[in-house]
Amino acid sequence: MSIGSSLTKAIAPLVFIVLTAASVELALRVYFLGPAGIYPSVVNSFTLIFRSGMVEPADHLDIWYQLKPNLDTIYHGAKLTTNTRGLRDREYTIDKPDDTYRVAVVGSSWTMGTGVANDEIFHALLEQQLNAEQSGLNYEFINFGVEYYGLGEIMATVRHKALAYDPDMIMLLITDSTPRIRWSEHTEAFVPPNPATAPSNFYTVLMLNRVLGFSKNTLDESLALRSNLDPTKENDLIFEQQKRAFNELKAISAERGIDIATVRLRSHVENGAGGAKLRTMNKLGFKAAVVTLDDYLEPGEAIEKLLVNRSDPHPNSRGHKFIAAELRQTIFGDAANAD
């Protein structure tokens, strides 16, 4: 037997293993991410905000971290840009133009628009739709949302950033996870962790971790930067954090004459809790809405039809259209029906 023949026999199993692993990896990427899963740049964009290279220490310690200015990148499969002030939005002047109703939109990932383009986010759609009414009043919806902000960072953003724009309304968007992030009094500046390593983007590795029970990976390390409250044990604290934010907004409204709108965003019905939260917000004098995505599904449709993909629970462009339609009716109904 020749040396070449021996090498061929030795290498053949390795080639088979490599090709099989590559096929499995590609199949998993397409299953979870759809056709975009064949593009490495898209796959690599599905990371946490902390490991994306898109954030930096905030100018104020209680905001902790913020989006970098002048970004032009891809995040969770969608183009993401920021303006010169680090907002995921177009440029707005600090001074409010005449005849303008300005809305400061604050929240976390659904507000930032994870997984969709800037002009597909619900508040960008609201701005377009209300201005198309040609009522003589110009509407501006300024996006202050940043992924993984808790109520502490959100309210700090209101104080240090949003109020400088002289808003007529502050719209607070709360998802299921927002009030569960501990309201921490940050004592040290945010230090971005190292960017995600290649193995963390291999779905085969992630699936094996789950099957074998290994939980230690770069995603867990990033999530450790946020202290999440357990709703089964710390529900009272979760409620107190929401109450603290609402009371602060009520004080801002009384002092500055600013309208307040609070919106609960969620994928699924949560045992009727949405109605109770809506009543609480209405009692405070806020304009309020609860938007549940699965209310808008056609018969037989799965919730994934309104999400970015199977592995990303953020609303896709269709989901954002439904959110915009609901808020246009419930929060801005007078403007929408001005004709």
C-alpha distance (Angstrom), angle and dihedral (degrees) to the residues before:
residue distance angle dihedral
M1 . . .
S2 3.78 . .
I3 3.79 124.1 .
G4 3.82 89.6 -116.8
S5 3.79 91.7 54.2
S6 3.81 91.4 49.7
L7 3.80 92.0 50.3
T8 3.77 90.9 49.3
K9 3.80 91.2 53.4
A10 3.79 91.3 46.9
I11 3.78 95.2 47.3
A12 3.80 97.7 42.0
P13 3.86 95.0 76.8
L14 3.79 90.7 48.8
V15 3.80 91.5 50.6
F16 3.80 89.4 49.0
I17 3.83 91.5 50.9
V18 3.80 92.6 47.6
L19 3.81 93.3 48.1
T20 3.81 91.6 46.3
A21 3.80 92.0 49.2
A22 3.81 90.9 47.9
S23 3.81 90.8 49.8
V24 3.79 91.9 49.6
E25 3.81 91.6 47.5
L26 3.81 92.2 49.5
A27 3.81 91.4 47.2
L28 3.81 91.3 51.3
R29 3.80 92.1 48.0
V30 3.79 92.5 51.1
Y31 3.82 91.3 44.8
F32 3.80 94.3 52.1
L33 3.81 101.0 31.3
G34 3.79 103.1 26.7
P35 3.83 123.2 -133.0
A36 3.83 90.1 -28.4
G37 3.81 87.1 69.8
I38 3.79 90.9 83.6
Y39 3.82 91.0 69.0
P40 3.84 114.6 82.4
S41 3.82 93.1 -154.1
V42 3.79 90.2 56.7
V43 3.80 93.6 46.3
N44 3.80 91.1 49.8
S45 3.81 89.9 52.9
F46 3.80 90.9 66.4
T47 3.77 96.8 87.3
L48 3.79 134.9 110.1
I49 3.77 119.4 -78.9
F50 3.81 90.6 -114.8
R51 3.81 92.4 60.2
S52 3.79 97.0 38.2
G53 3.81 97.3 87.5
M54 3.82 86.7 -125.8
V55 3.81 99.2 106.2
E56 3.79 136.0 69.7
P57 3.82 136.9 -179.3
A58 3.79 110.0 -70.1
D59 3.78 123.0 -116.9
H60 3.82 88.1 -118.6
L61 3.79 122.1 51.2
D62 3.81 94.5 -138.4
I63 3.82 90.9 57.1
W64 3.82 86.3 48.5
Y65 3.82 100.6 -175.3
Q66 3.79 136.0 18.5
L67 3.78 141.8 -179.0
K68 3.78 115.6 -84.8
P69 3.81 116.5 -111.2
N70 3.82 122.7 -108.0
L71 3.80 96.1 20.0
D72 3.80 118.5 168.4
T73 3.77 107.7 176.7
I74 3.80 146.5 110.6
Y75 3.80 120.8 -92.3
H76 3.81 124.0 178.1
G77 3.77 89.3 -10.1
A78 3.82 97.1 -54.0
K79 3.78 133.7 98.4
L80 3.80 110.9 -101.0
T81 3.78 125.2 -168.5
T82 3.80 132.5 172.2
N83 3.78 130.5 -159.1
T84 3.78 127.9 -121.9
R85 3.81 90.8 -80.4
G86 3.80 95.1 51.5
L87 3.81 96.6 -104.2
R88 3.78 119.9 137.7
D89 3.75 91.4 -122.5
R90 3.77 144.4 72.5
E91 3.79 120.5 -73.6
Y92 3.80 118.0 -72.1
T93 3.78 127.2 -177.6
I94 3.78 116.6 -118.2
D95 3.81 89.2 -131.6
K96 3.78 109.9 71.3
P97 3.82 114.4 -123.1
D98 3.79 119.7 -122.4
D99 3.82 118.3 -88.0
T100 3.80 90.8 20.3
Y101 3.79 129.4 135.3
R102 3.78 105.6 -156.6
V103 3.82 124.0 -160.9
A104 3.81 120.9 -165.1
V105 3.80 105.9 -152.4
V106 3.82 113.7 -156.9
G107 3.78 130.4 179.6
S108 3.80 143.7 91.4
S109 3.81 135.1 -80.8
W110 3.82 99.8 -27.5
T111 3.80 88.3 50.3
M112 3.80 93.6 45.5
G113 3.79 86.9 50.8
T114 3.80 102.5 -122.1
G115 3.80 109.1 -163.1
V116 3.82 99.6 15.1
A117 3.79 135.5 78.4
N118 3.80 120.6 -95.7
D119 3.80 94.5 -104.1
E120 3.83 92.2 49.1
I121 3.82 95.8 61.4
F122 3.81 113.2 110.6
H123 3.81 96.0 -115.7
A124 3.81 91.7 50.2
L125 3.81 87.0 53.0
L126 3.81 90.5 49.3
E127 3.79 90.7 52.1
Q128 3.79 91.3 51.3
Q129 3.80 94.3 45.2
L130 3.80 97.8 46.5
N131 3.80 92.5 46.5
A132 3.78 89.6 50.3
E133 3.82 87.6 63.1
Q134 3.84 87.9 73.2
S135 3.80 91.3 -145.7
G136 3.80 92.4 155.2
L137 3.79 90.1 -106.5
N138 3.80 120.1 102.4
Y139 3.81 116.2 -140.4
E140 3.79 123.5 -151.3
F141 3.82 122.5 -173.8
I142 3.81 109.2 -169.9
N143 3.80 115.6 -162.0
F144 3.82 114.8 -137.1
G145 3.82 94.2 160.2
V146 3.82 121.3 130.3
E147 3.77 127.0 -179.1
Y148 3.82 117.0 -101.8
Y149 3.78 94.6 14.3
G150 3.78 112.5 149.2
L151 3.79 124.2 -155.3
G152 3.81 89.9 -86.6
E153 3.80 94.2 58.8
I154 3.80 91.2 39.9
M155 3.79 94.4 54.4
A156 3.81 90.6 44.3
T157 3.81 87.4 53.4
V158 3.81 89.3 52.9
R159 3.81 91.7 51.7
H160 3.79 99.6 42.3
K161 3.81 103.3 30.6
A162 3.79 117.7 11.3
L163 3.82 98.5 50.0
A164 3.81 90.2 55.6
Y165 3.82 87.6 68.6
D166 3.84 92.1 59.5
P167 3.82 94.8 -125.2
D168 3.80 122.3 -161.9
M169 3.80 89.0 -152.6
I170 3.79 136.6 22.8
M171 3.80 111.4 -152.7
L172 3.80 113.5 -162.5
L173 3.79 115.4 -162.7
I174 3.81 117.4 -161.3
T175 3.80 124.3 -171.1
D176 3.80 125.5 -170.9
S177 3.81 90.8 -91.2
T178 3.83 99.5 43.2
P179 3.84 99.0 81.1
R180 3.81 91.3 40.1
I181 3.80 92.6 67.5
R182 3.78 107.1 95.2
W183 3.80 114.3 -109.6
S184 3.79 95.1 -122.7
E185 3.78 126.7 -170.6
H186 3.80 96.7 -135.4
T187 3.80 112.4 -142.0
E188 3.80 99.2 177.0
A189 3.78 132.8 47.8
F190 3.78 117.2 -98.3
V191 3.81 113.7 -95.9
P192 3.83 112.9 -160.6
P193 3.81 111.7 -131.1
N194 3.78 120.2 -126.5
P195 3.81 115.3 -75.4
A196 3.77 115.9 -90.1
T197 3.79 113.7 -81.1
A198 3.79 121.7 -125.7
P199 3.84 97.0 -103.1
S200 3.81 89.9 59.2
N201 3.81 87.9 63.8
F202 3.80 94.5 52.3
Y203 3.78 108.2 99.5
T204 3.79 90.5 -160.0
V205 3.81 89.7 61.2
L206 3.80 92.1 46.0
M207 3.80 92.0 50.1
L208 3.81 92.0 48.1
N209 3.80 89.3 50.1
R210 3.78 89.6 54.9
V211 3.79 94.9 45.3
L212 3.80 93.8 46.3
G213 3.79 93.3 41.8
F214 3.79 96.6 -116.2
S215 3.79 107.4 148.5
K216 3.78 100.4 168.9
N217 3.79 109.2 102.8
T218 3.77 140.0 121.1
L219 3.80 92.0 -84.1
D220 3.80 91.8 56.8
E221 3.79 90.4 48.0
S222 3.79 90.2 52.8
L223 3.79 93.6 46.6
A224 3.80 88.7 52.4
L225 3.80 86.3 71.1
R226 3.81 86.1 72.8
S227 3.80 119.8 57.7
N228 3.81 106.9 -142.1
L229 3.80 120.5 -157.4
D230 3.80 119.6 -133.5
P231 3.84 108.4 -121.6
T232 3.82 90.7 -155.9
K233 3.81 91.8 58.1
E234 3.80 107.3 18.5
N235 3.79 103.6 37.7
D236 3.82 91.5 126.2
L237 3.81 90.4 57.6
I238 3.81 90.7 47.6
F239 3.81 88.6 53.1
E240 3.81 92.0 47.3
Q241 3.81 91.2 52.2
Q242 3.81 90.7 53.4
K243 3.80 90.7 46.0
R244 3.81 90.2 51.0
A245 3.81 91.6 52.2
F246 3.81 93.0 45.8
N247 3.81 92.5 49.0
E248 3.79 90.9 50.4
L249 3.80 90.7 50.4
K250 3.80 90.3 48.2
A251 3.82 90.0 53.3
I252 3.82 91.6 48.6
S253 3.80 89.8 49.8
A254 3.80 92.4 50.5
E255 3.79 93.6 46.3
R256 3.80 99.1 43.7
G257 3.80 104.4 23.1
I258 3.80 92.5 -119.0
D259 3.81 121.1 156.0
I260 3.80 114.7 -122.1
A261 3.79 124.9 -149.5
T262 3.80 122.1 -178.4
V263 3.78 121.6 -167.3
R264 3.78 129.8 -171.4
L265 3.82 111.5 -150.7
R266 3.79 121.3 -167.6
S267 3.79 142.1 151.4
H268 3.81 99.4 -136.0
V269 3.79 138.2 28.6
E270 3.79 109.1 -91.9
N271 3.83 106.7 -148.1
G272 3.79 92.7 -72.6
A273 3.81 92.9 -61.3
G274 3.78 91.4 128.8
G275 3.80 92.4 71.5
A276 3.80 92.4 53.4
K277 3.82 91.8 49.3
L278 3.81 90.4 48.4
R279 3.81 91.2 53.5
T280 3.81 90.8 48.9
M281 3.80 92.2 52.1
N282 3.80 92.1 46.3
K283 3.82 91.2 51.9
L284 3.80 88.8 58.6
G285 3.79 89.9 57.1
F286 3.80 94.1 -108.6
K287 3.75 125.3 139.6
A288 3.77 101.3 -116.7
A289 3.78 144.2 -175.1
V290 3.78 139.8 174.1
V291 3.80 114.1 -150.0
T292 3.81 119.2 -167.1
L293 3.79 115.0 -174.4
D294 3.79 98.1 -151.7
D295 3.82 88.9 62.3
Y296 3.81 86.7 73.7
L297 3.81 99.0 50.9
E298 3.76 119.9 116.2
P299 3.84 115.8 -121.9
G300 3.80 108.9 -73.6
E301 3.81 94.9 14.0
A302 3.79 120.1 130.4
I303 3.80 121.3 -134.0
E304 3.83 88.7 -111.1
K305 3.81 86.9 76.5
L306 3.81 87.8 73.4
L307 3.81 97.4 39.0
V308 3.80 131.7 82.1
N309 3.81 91.0 -110.2
R310 3.81 142.5 -46.8
S311 3.79 93.3 -71.0
D312 3.80 98.4 39.2
P313 3.84 117.2 68.2
H314 3.81 95.3 -165.8
P315 3.82 119.1 111.5
N316 3.78 117.4 -97.4
S317 3.81 124.2 -139.1
R318 3.80 91.2 -78.8
G319 3.79 90.5 51.3
H320 3.81 91.1 50.6
K321 3.82 89.8 52.1
F322 3.80 90.1 57.3
I323 3.82 91.6 47.4
A324 3.81 90.3 50.8
A325 3.81 92.0 48.7
E326 3.81 92.2 50.7
L327 3.81 94.2 47.6
R328 3.77 92.6 45.4
Q329 3.78 88.2 57.9
T330 3.82 101.3 38.6
I331 3.82 102.6 33.3
F332 3.80 102.8 24.4
G333 3.79 99.8 26.6
D334 3.79 94.1 127.7
A335 3.79 91.2 54.1
A336 3.80 93.1 43.6
N337 3.80 91.1 52.7
A338 3.78 96.6 40.4
D339 3.80 92.0 118.0
